[in-house]
């Protein structure tokens, strides 16, 4: 019974947490912002690979077919946080920004020997930017600001048909707010400044599906993974406000409202996507590769595509454990991880589709022999370029994750 109350307490806490949006990226102005391909601290250390991951001690929300891998009577909780340091670089100046956020909270447990389930809360997208027009004119200054993001709450199930094949699905509730503002500061004191604010509220359900097939190649165990969804539509509501104002130090002093408009009954059309993964391993090594394709040319918000491009990502990850069952030498039980990925983002600016390149490494530190782990990861990468007046983002992301795994409903026997 204590286990049940523990779950309910954590769920209550998780559902009270909305996406914390500190991406600090001018590129988050476009589309839904900085859209997250979720990866835990474990997965981030290995280049974000996850599609063919099948681990009874870890939750893999990227492929819902993995939930049935959880051992019978074993409850797993997984949570973590992230710190990011970015250097935003143009051809004339640099800026350093930092952010620290709660990142995810997930639970998983078996329902039967062949059926597993998982529930949790994750970030879906983040929007956070503030920058001036890089081509100022002598009459006015233009400022762009934005904040908000989307959060994903999911519930998923998986069934294993035999020792080889598993299928699974997630139902996701996506919700959040995207707020963008354009301000015009006139150099003539006799002319009121003006600002245009757009506030978009989104909420609705989406679905994604997964498959895992296990087999052996010689002494190596092998896993093939597949994930996909056909695109989803969620409800959208937009409020537009045009005002004039005077600068009043920290706050704007509103002079007049020029226009107010509220548009209900809109639709966000999310893109279809597909992912393929391969996992090869033995008792010491694990090698994984992922390929993802998102059809962002299908994206529309209130019928507008925002000129987004289809995105792709290729990831490669490794894990090495010298001896999982070592008793006297702790370092032999540590999981050593490293990886990399190369991504074509959905942004095409000034006839150039932006790339993101990342290398990563990390460790899994066992806390006790039950299967609980403290996971640490570091990612070093960059996105964009300083060519053609664009911005290059160089970043370091650090994640800490905790996996708590314990056995349920087993009576302890004492002599």
N, C-alpha and C positions, 0 to 999 in steps of 0.2 A: 504493500500500500504506500509506503514511503516513496518508492520509485515513481508511482503514479503522480503523487503530489509534487515531486521534484520536476517531472515533465511539465505539469500544468503551470508551475511557477515560471519555468523558463519560457514556455510558450507565451504566457501573459507578458513577460518582459520583452520578448522578441517582437510581438505584434504591436507593442507600444513604441517601437523604434522605427522611425522613417529614415529614408536614405540620407546620409550625411554627405553633402556635396562640396568637396573641396578640391576638385580636379585642377583648378587654377590654370586652365588652358584656353587660349583664344580660339582654338579649333572646336571647343565644345559649343560654340555659337551655332553650329550647323546641325541639321537633323534633330535627333533626340539628345544631342550632347555627346559626351564620351561614353559610348555604349560598351558595357562590360562583357567580355567573354570570361565568365567566372572561373577562377582557379583558386583553390585553397593554398595555404602555405606549402603543403606537400607537393601539389601539382605545379605551383609557381617555380619551385626549385628545379623542376625538370622541364622547363620551357613551356609549361602550361598544358602538357599532354594529359589526356583524361578519357578519351573516347573508348579506348580498349582497356581501361583500368578496371580490375576486378579483384578487390581486396576486402576480405572479411572484417578487417579492423578499421576501414576508412569509408566515408560516405562520398560517393561520386555522383553528384547531381547532374553532371554533364551528360551521363548516359543512364537513364532510369532503369535499364535492364540489369544494372549492377546491384540493385537493392537486395535481390534474393541471394547474394553472396554472403550475407551476414550469417554467422553461426547461429544455430538454434539456441534460444534462451539468452542471447547476448544483446544488450542494449548499448548503443553508441551515441554519444553526443560530440559534436564538432563545432568549434567556434574559433574566432581569430580577429586580429586587427591588422592595420596597415599604416605605415608611415612613408610618405613620398617627398623627396626633394627634387625640384625641377629647376633647370636653368633655361630661361626663355631668351633666345638669342636672335637678334636681327642684324642687319649689316652695319648698324650704327650703335647698338646698345645691348646690354644684358640685364636680366632680372632674375633673382633667385626667389622661389616660393616654396613653402613647406605646408604639409597637411598631415594630420593624423586622424584616423577614423576607425570606429567599429566596422567590421567587414562582413561577417556572416555568423549565422547560428543555425545548426541543423541537427536533426535527430533521426535515428534509424533503428528499426527493430524487426525481427521476424514475426510473421503472423502464423505461419505453419512451416514445415520443413522445406516447402518449395515456394513459399510466398513471403516476400519482404516488402516493407513500406518505409517511407521517409517523409519528413515534413521539415520546413525551415523557412528562413527569410534571408534574402540576398539583395545586393544592389543590382539594378538593371541598367541604369544610365546615370551619369552625373553631368551637371552643367554649372560652370563657375568661371566667369571671365569679366574683365574690365580693361578696356584699352581704348586709346584715341585713334582717330583716323590718321594713317601714316602719310596721307597726302593733304595736309591742312591748307585752307585758303585764308586770305587776309581778312575776311569778313566774319568768320565764325569758326568755332572749334566743335568737332563732333566726337561724342563719347558713346561707346557701346558697353552695356552692362548686362549680365545675365546670371541667374542662379536657379537652383532647383534640381530635380532629378526624378527618376522612377525607381520604385522598389518592387521586388518580386517576392511574393509568398507562394510557396509551392506545396503540393501534396502528391506523392507518387507511389506507384506500386509496381512490383516486378514478380514474374512467375518463371520458375525453371521447369521446363518440360522434361528434361533429362539432365545427365551430367554435362552435356555439351551446350544446349541451347537455352537462352533466357531472353524474354521480351519484357519491356516495361514502358510506362507512360507517366508523364507529369501533367497535372492540371495546375496552372499558374494564375494567380490573381496579381495583375500588374496595376499599380496605381502611383500617382504622384502629380507634381506640378512643375511646369517650365515657365519661367518668367524672364522676359527680355525687355530691355529699355534702350532707346536711342535718345540722347540729349544733344540739343544744339545750343551752344553758348555764343551769343552774338557779341561782337566787340564794341558795338554801339550801345551805351547805357540806356538810350531812349527806346530800345527794342527789347521786349520781354524774351527771355530764353524760352525754349519749348522742349517738350519731351513726349515721345510716343511709347506707351507701355502696352505690351501684350502678355496676357496671363492665360496659360493653357492648362486645364485640368484634365487628366486622363485616368480612366479606370476600366477594367474589364478582364475577361478570362482569355487565356491562350493555352495551347496544348503542344507538347513535344513528345517524341517517341524514340525508343532505342532498342537495339538488338545486340546481343553478345553471343559469340560462338567460340567454344573452347576446344582445342585439339592439341596433339603432341607432334613435334618434329624431332625425332631422335630423343635426346635427353632434355630437350627444351620444351617447356609448356608454352603454348601459344594461344593468343586470344585475338579474335577479329571483332571490331566494334563498328556499329553504324548508328548514327543519330540523324533525325530529320523532323521537320514540320513543314506543313504546306502554306504557311503564312496565316496570320490571324488578324482579326479586326477588333479593336476596342473603342469604347465611347470617348468622345472628345468634346470639350466645351471651351470656348475662347472668349475672353473679355478684352476689348481694346479701349484705351483711354488716351486722349490727346489733351495736354494741359500746357499753359504758359506759367512760368515761374521766375522768381528772382533768387539768386544765390544768397543763402543765409548762413554761411559757415558750414556747419556739419549737416544741416538740413535744408532742403529746398522750400522756399516760401511760395506756395501756390497762389497765383493771381487769378486764373480763370480756367474753366473746363471748356474746351473747344468742341470735343465730341466724345460720346460714350456709346459703345456698341457691345452687345452680348450675343454670341452665336452658340446656340445649343444644337444637339442632335448631330454633331460632326463625328467623323470616323478617323481613327488612326489605322492605316493598313500596314501591318508589319510584314517584312519580307519572308519568303520561304528560305530554308537553309538545309544543308546536308553536311555531315561530317563522317570521315572514315578514319579508323584507327587500327594499329597493329601493335601487339604486345608480345615480346619474346623474353623468356626468362628461365632461370633455374634457381637453385637454393641460394645463390650468391648475387647474380646479376639480373637486372631487369632493363630491357631496352624497349622504348615505345616511340611511335611516330604517329602524328595526327595530320590530317588535311581537312580544312573547313572551307566552305563556300557559302556566302550569304548574298542573296539576290536583292541588293538594296535598290536596284532600279524599279522594284515593285513597291517601294515605300511611298506612301502618300499621307499627308496630314492636312485635312480639309481640302483634299484634291491636289495639293502641291507636293511635288517630288523633291524639291530643294537640290536638284541636279546631283544626286548621290550616285556613286558608282558601285558595282558589285565588288565585294571584298573577299579576299582569300587569306588563309594563314597556314603555313607549314611549320610544324613543331617537332622537335626531337628531344628526347629525354632519357637519362640514365639513372639507375640506382644500384648501389653496391652495398652489401651487408657481409662483413667477413664471417660472422658466425652468430646467427639469430639466437642460438641456444646456449651461448657462452655464459658461464656462471661466474668465473673469477676475473675475467678481463672485460670491463665495461665497454671499452672502445671498440671491441669486436661486435657488439650488438648495435652500435650506432649505424644508421642508414645514411650513407653519403650519396648526395644527389647533385646532378648538374644537367644543364640543357640549354636550348636556344630556340628562337623562332623568328621567322621573317613574315611580315604581314603587308598586304596591300589594303590600305584603309578605304573607307567609302568616300573619302574626300578627294575631289579633283578640283584644284584651284589653279587658275591661270594655266590651264592645259597641262597640268602635272598632277598625276595621282600620287598621293603621299604614301611613303613607306614607313613601316615601324620595324626596327631591328633590335632584338633583345638577347642577351646572354644571362644565364642564371646559375645559382648554386645554392645548396642548403644542406640541412642535417635533420634527421629524425632521431630524437633522444628518448629512449625508452624510460618510463618513470617507474614501472613495476612490471612483473611478468604477466599481468593480466592482459596486456595489449595496449595500455594507455601510452600516448606519445606526446612529447613537446616537439613541434616542428618549427624550424627557422628557415627563412629563405631570403635571398637578395637577388634583385634583378637590376641590370644595368643596360640602358638602351637609349635610343633616340628616335624621334619622329620628325619629319618635315625637313626643310632646307632653308637657307638664307637667300637662295637665288630668287630672282623675280619679285623681290620685296616680301617674301614669305618669312615665316618664323620657324626656327629649329628648336625643338624641345629635347634637351638631354636630361635624363632622369635616373634616379636611383630609388627603387621601391624595396622596402623591407617589410616582411610579413612574419607574424608570430601566430602560430595555430596550436590549439590543444585538442587532442582526441582522447576522450574518456570512454573506455570500453569496459563493461562489467557484465556479469551473469545475473539474470533475473530468476526469481522464483525457485531458487535452489536452497533447500534446507541445509543449514550448516550442521555437521555432526561433530560432537565433542565427546571425548573419552571421559 
